[in-house]
Amino acid sequence: MFQALPQYSEQMVKLSIHVDIARKINSIVCETGLRDVEQLEQDLVFGNAGIKEVIEFRRAHPVRLLRIYAATHPEKFEGDKLTEILE
């Protein structure tokens, strides 16, 4: 009954597109290890992690942490400062 309505079909197409986009984003998050960053961030906010966990993460992912810092504090990396640090 509902499938015969043009509006239903249109909404199902849109839903399918959104589900596909969500799957792709989830795949990228898993492949790039962003879940680790997300978990550390959440643990820090809720007090379940401290400086020890940040140091451990920094040792395991130094470039990633630097990129996150640079993205959130662009004023600290004016000019070629980031390039100099990464070399």
N, C-alpha and C positions, 0 to 999 in steps of 0.2 A: 504494500500500500504506500509506504513512505518512499520507497525506491522510485516510484513513478513520478514523484514530484521533482521538477527541475531544480528547485532550490536545494533539496536534499542531495542530489547528485553533485551540485556545485560545492556544497559544504564538505562532502566526502572527499572530493578532489583536493580542496584546500587542506583538510585534515591530513590527508596522505602526504602532501608536500611538507607540512610542518613536522610530521613524524619522521620523515626522511631526513630533514635538516637536523632534528634533535639527535638522531642516530649518528649522523656524521660528526656532529660536535662532540658527542660522547666518545666516539672512536678517537678523535684527535686528542681529547683530554686524557684518555687512557694511554695512547701511544707516546705522548710527550711527558707523561709523569706529572701532569698538573694536579692530580689528586694528592700527591705528596705535599705539594705546596699548600693546597687547600686545607689539608688535614693539619699541617703545622700551624697555619694561620688560625684556624678554628681553635686548636688547642691553646694557642697563646691568648686568644681573646677570652676564653673561658677559664684560664688559669690552670689548664692541665699540662702545660709545657712551660719551660723556662729557658734561661740562657743556655743550659746544657744541650737542649734539643736544637736550639738555633745554631750552636757551634757544630754539632754533629751534622746538621743539614748543610751548613756552610762548607764543611770539609768534603762532603759527598757531592755537592753541587755548587762549587764556587762561582762559576760563570753565570749559572741560572740566577743565583741570588743577586749577583751584581746587576744583571739585566733587569730584574724586578725592581731593585733599588733605583736604577737609572730611569726606569719608566715612571716611577712614582715621585722621583725628585729630579726632574730634568734640569732645574736651575743649578744643581751641583755639578753638572756635566756640560757646561757651556763650551763651545769651540771643539777642540780635539782632545779634551780631557779623557773621555771614555776610550777613545782609540789608543791613547798613550797608556792607560791602565791595562787594557787588554793585551798590549804587546809585551 
